[in-house]
């Protein structure tokens, strides 16, 4: 009870109990539905299963707006969330307890103050959100197997949790367990890579003909040249989160266009999806 109230992860005994409840056919079916998991070794598959069991035992899965959270939904979300911490300490996901699942996208009220001190309030459509010290909120329509392969809202939001574990949401996850990565190196590569990506984005947007709305689906043929979704240029936190989902689900363009950043992510996550998926 006290572990749950404090947001601490499940005990070893609880994880073992959860592992025993995962039937082999159900596991194989859930993994096979996520194409970016192809090429996992037997050892990695077992590690992923243990991390997923930890998430299943540690978090509450709540469906809203009529969504019934089935065992298969819980399993799929846990597997996707487990991938970033496959080689990391699951304690990085501690400090909060709930995963909230909407059937589809949802609306978030926003309030911002501009440079002139004017308050702007608006409603923003979203497919996911990670609260500092609070839940991860997901759209199941966007997180289910079969969603666009280049994106992954589950990995995106759990990357935000890794970022927040290191302090503010600033694209700087905790590096305490990474003696081979210095804070200054991470900051240098992050800033240089984001600058390079913004240059790529500017070049793409300059190529879009004036008769094509850059916000429309017709512009996707130009944006598809980018190694990351344009949303990555929002700020450092989103650059890390968008990069993390691309790193795991569509790594080749990221490795080709931003090799130093890809290499740093590979050292942080202790994985090389580009090699595995090749």
C-alpha positions as CSV (number, residue, x, y, z in Angstrom):
1,X,0.0,0.0,0.0
2,X,2.7,2.5,1.0
3,X,4.7,1.7,-2.2
4,X,1.6,2.5,-4.3
5,X,0.8,5.7,-2.4
6,X,4.3,7.0,-2.8
7,X,4.4,6.1,-6.5
8,X,7.2,3.6,-5.9
9,X,7.4,0.7,-8.3
10,X,6.2,-2.8,-7.7
11,X,8.2,-5.2,-5.5
12,X,10.1,-8.1,-7.0
13,X,7.4,-10.4,-5.7
14,X,4.7,-8.4,-7.4
15,X,6.6,-8.4,-10.6
16,X,7.1,-12.2,-10.5
17,X,3.4,-12.6,-9.9
18,X,2.6,-10.4,-12.9
19,X,5.1,-12.3,-15.0
20,X,3.3,-15.6,-14.2
21,X,0.0,-14.1,-15.4
22,X,1.4,-13.3,-18.9
23,X,0.4,-16.2,-21.1
24,X,3.0,-17.0,-23.8
25,X,0.5,-16.7,-26.7
26,X,-0.7,-13.4,-25.5
27,X,2.8,-12.1,-25.2
28,X,3.8,-13.3,-28.7
29,X,0.7,-11.7,-30.2
30,X,1.2,-8.4,-28.5
31,X,4.9,-8.2,-29.5
32,X,4.2,-9.2,-33.1
33,X,1.6,-6.4,-33.5
34,X,4.3,-3.8,-32.9
35,X,6.5,-3.9,-35.9
36,X,9.3,-1.8,-34.4
37,X,10.0,-4.7,-32.0
38,X,11.3,-6.9,-34.8
39,X,14.8,-8.2,-34.3
40,X,14.9,-8.4,-30.5
41,X,17.1,-11.1,-29.3
42,X,15.8,-13.8,-26.9
43,X,17.6,-12.0,-24.0
44,X,16.0,-8.6,-25.0
45,X,12.6,-10.2,-25.4
46,X,12.8,-11.6,-21.8
47,X,14.1,-8.2,-20.5
48,X,11.2,-6.4,-22.2
49,X,8.7,-8.9,-20.7
50,X,10.1,-8.2,-17.2
51,X,10.0,-4.4,-17.7
52,X,6.4,-4.7,-19.0
53,X,5.4,-6.8,-16.0
54,X,6.9,-4.1,-13.8
55,X,4.7,-1.5,-15.5
56,X,1.6,-3.7,-15.3
57,X,2.2,-4.3,-11.5
58,X,3.2,-0.7,-10.8
59,X,0.7,1.5,-12.6
60,X,-3.1,1.9,-12.5
61,X,-4.7,1.9,-16.0
62,X,-7.8,4.0,-16.2
63,X,-10.2,4.2,-19.1
64,X,-12.3,7.3,-19.6
65,X,-15.1,8.4,-22.0
66,X,-16.4,4.8,-22.2
67,X,-13.1,3.1,-23.0
68,X,-12.9,-0.4,-21.4
69,X,-9.2,-1.0,-20.7
70,X,-8.8,-4.7,-21.6
71,X,-5.9,-6.9,-20.7
72,X,-4.6,-6.6,-24.3
73,X,-4.7,-2.8,-24.1
74,X,-2.8,-2.8,-20.8
75,X,-0.3,-5.2,-22.2
76,X,0.3,-3.2,-25.4
77,X,0.8,0.1,-23.5
78,X,3.1,-1.6,-21.0
79,X,5.2,-3.1,-23.8
80,X,5.6,0.2,-25.6
81,X,6.4,2.1,-22.4
82,X,8.9,-0.6,-21.4
83,X,11.0,-0.3,-24.6
84,X,12.8,2.9,-23.6
85,X,13.8,1.5,-20.2
86,X,14.7,-1.9,-21.6
87,X,18.3,-1.3,-20.5
88,X,17.6,1.3,-17.9
89,X,16.4,1.3,-14.3
90,X,12.6,1.2,-14.1
91,X,12.9,3.5,-11.1
92,X,13.0,6.3,-13.7
93,X,9.3,5.8,-14.1
94,X,8.6,6.1,-10.3
95,X,6.9,9.0,-8.5
96,X,3.5,8.7,-10.1
97,X,0.9,5.9,-10.4
98,X,-1.7,6.3,-13.2
99,X,-2.0,5.9,-17.0
100,X,-5.2,7.5,-18.2
101,X,-6.5,6.2,-21.6
102,X,-9.0,8.1,-23.8
103,X,-10.6,6.2,-26.7
104,X,-9.4,9.0,-29.1
105,X,-7.7,12.4,-29.0
106,X,-8.8,14.9,-26.4
107,X,-8.7,18.6,-25.7
108,X,-6.3,20.3,-23.3
109,X,-7.1,23.9,-22.0
110,X,-4.0,26.1,-22.3
111,X,-3.1,29.4,-20.8
112,X,-0.1,31.4,-21.9
113,X,1.2,34.9,-21.3
114,X,3.0,36.5,-24.2
115,X,5.9,39.0,-24.0
116,X,3.6,41.9,-23.6
117,X,1.9,40.4,-20.6
118,X,-1.3,39.5,-22.5
119,X,-3.0,36.3,-21.3
120,X,-4.1,33.9,-24.1
121,X,-6.4,31.0,-23.3
122,X,-7.2,28.3,-25.9
123,X,-8.1,24.7,-26.4
124,X,-5.4,22.4,-27.9
125,X,-6.2,19.0,-29.4
126,X,-3.8,16.3,-28.1
127,X,-3.1,12.6,-28.3
128,X,-1.0,12.5,-25.2
129,X,0.3,14.4,-22.2
130,X,2.7,13.7,-19.3
131,X,2.2,15.6,-16.1
132,X,5.1,16.3,-13.8
133,X,4.4,14.1,-10.7
134,X,1.0,13.1,-12.2
135,X,-0.4,10.6,-14.8
136,X,0.5,9.9,-18.4
137,X,-2.5,10.6,-20.5
138,X,-2.9,8.8,-23.8
139,X,-5.2,8.5,-26.8
140,X,-5.6,4.7,-27.4
141,X,-6.5,5.4,-31.1
142,X,-3.1,6.9,-31.5
143,X,-1.3,4.4,-29.3
144,X,-2.8,1.2,-30.5
145,X,-0.9,-1.2,-32.9
146,X,-1.6,0.0,-36.4
147,X,-1.1,3.7,-35.7
148,X,1.2,5.5,-38.1
149,X,4.6,3.7,-38.0
150,X,6.7,6.9,-37.9
151,X,5.1,8.1,-34.6
152,X,4.4,6.6,-31.2
153,X,2.5,8.6,-28.6
154,X,3.3,6.1,-25.8
155,X,7.1,6.3,-26.3
156,X,6.8,10.1,-26.8
157,X,5.0,10.7,-23.4
158,X,7.2,8.3,-21.5
159,X,10.2,10.1,-22.9
160,X,8.8,13.2,-21.3
161,X,8.6,11.2,-18.0
162,X,12.4,10.4,-18.4
163,X,13.0,14.1,-19.0
164,X,11.0,15.1,-16.0
165,X,12.8,12.6,-13.8
166,X,15.9,14.6,-14.5
167,X,14.3,17.9,-13.3
168,X,12.5,20.3,-15.6
169,X,11.2,19.3,-19.0
170,X,14.2,20.6,-20.9
171,X,15.4,17.7,-23.0
172,X,17.9,16.7,-20.3
173,X,17.1,13.3,-18.8
174,X,18.9,12.2,-15.7
175,X,22.5,11.1,-16.5
176,X,23.4,9.9,-13.1
177,X,23.7,6.3,-14.3
178,X,25.6,7.2,-17.4
179,X,29.2,7.9,-16.5
180,X,30.1,7.9,-20.2
181,X,27.9,10.9,-20.9
182,X,28.7,14.3,-19.5
183,X,26.1,17.0,-19.0
184,X,28.0,19.4,-21.2
185,X,28.2,16.9,-24.0
186,X,24.5,16.2,-23.9
187,X,23.7,20.0,-23.9
188,X,26.1,20.7,-26.8
189,X,24.8,17.9,-29.0
190,X,21.2,18.6,-28.1
191,X,21.5,22.3,-29.1
192,X,23.6,21.7,-32.2
193,X,21.2,18.9,-33.4
194,X,18.1,21.1,-32.8
195,X,19.7,23.9,-34.7
196,X,20.5,21.6,-37.6
197,X,16.9,20.3,-37.6
198,X,15.5,23.8,-37.6
199,X,17.6,24.6,-40.6
200,X,16.2,21.5,-42.3
201,X,12.7,22.5,-41.4
202,X,13.3,26.0,-42.8
203,X,14.6,24.6,-46.1
204,X,11.6,22.3,-46.4
205,X,9.1,25.1,-45.7
206,X,10.8,27.3,-48.2
207,X,10.3,24.6,-50.9
208,X,6.6,24.3,-50.3
209,X,4.8,26.1,-53.1
210,X,2.7,29.1,-52.1
211,X,-0.5,27.5,-53.4
212,X,0.0,24.6,-50.9
213,X,-1.2,25.2,-47.3
214,X,1.7,24.1,-45.1
215,X,-0.8,23.0,-42.5
216,X,-2.6,20.7,-44.9
217,X,-2.1,17.0,-45.7
218,X,-0.9,18.1,-49.2
219,X,2.3,19.5,-47.6
220,X,3.2,16.1,-46.1
221,X,5.3,15.2,-49.2
222,X,7.7,17.9,-48.3
223,X,7.7,17.3,-44.5
224,X,8.3,13.6,-45.1
225,X,11.9,14.6,-46.1
226,X,12.6,15.4,-42.5
227,X,14.1,12.9,-40.1
228,X,11.6,14.1,-37.4
229,X,8.1,15.4,-37.2
230,X,8.2,19.2,-37.4
231,X,6.8,19.3,-33.8
232,X,10.3,18.5,-32.7
233,X,11.2,22.2,-33.3
234,X,8.8,23.4,-30.6
235,X,11.4,23.4,-27.8
236,X,14.1,21.1,-26.3
237,X,11.7,18.9,-24.4
238,X,9.7,18.2,-27.5
239,X,12.8,17.7,-29.5
240,X,13.9,14.9,-27.1
241,X,10.5,13.3,-27.0
242,X,9.9,13.4,-30.8
243,X,13.5,12.2,-31.3
244,X,12.9,9.3,-28.9
245,X,9.9,8.0,-30.7
246,X,11.7,8.3,-34.0
247,X,14.7,6.6,-32.5
248,X,12.7,3.5,-31.6
249,X,10.1,3.3,-34.4
250,X,11.8,4.8,-37.5
251,X,15.5,5.2,-36.7
252,X,17.2,5.1,-40.1
253,X,16.4,8.8,-41.1
254,X,17.4,10.1,-37.7
255,X,20.7,8.1,-37.8
256,X,21.4,9.3,-41.3
257,X,20.6,13.0,-40.9
258,X,21.5,13.6,-37.3
259,X,24.2,11.0,-36.6
260,X,25.7,12.6,-33.5
261,X,22.3,13.0,-31.8
262,X,21.3,9.4,-32.8
263,X,24.6,8.2,-31.3
264,X,24.0,10.0,-28.1
265,X,20.5,8.6,-27.8
266,X,21.9,5.1,-28.4
267,X,24.4,5.6,-25.6
268,X,21.6,6.9,-23.3
269,X,19.1,4.2,-24.1
270,X,21.9,1.6,-24.5
271,X,20.1,0.4,-27.6
272,X,20.7,0.6,-31.4
273,X,17.3,0.2,-33.1
274,X,18.8,1.2,-36.5
275,X,21.1,-1.8,-36.5
276,X,18.4,-4.1,-35.0
277,X,15.7,-3.1,-37.6
278,X,18.0,-3.1,-40.6
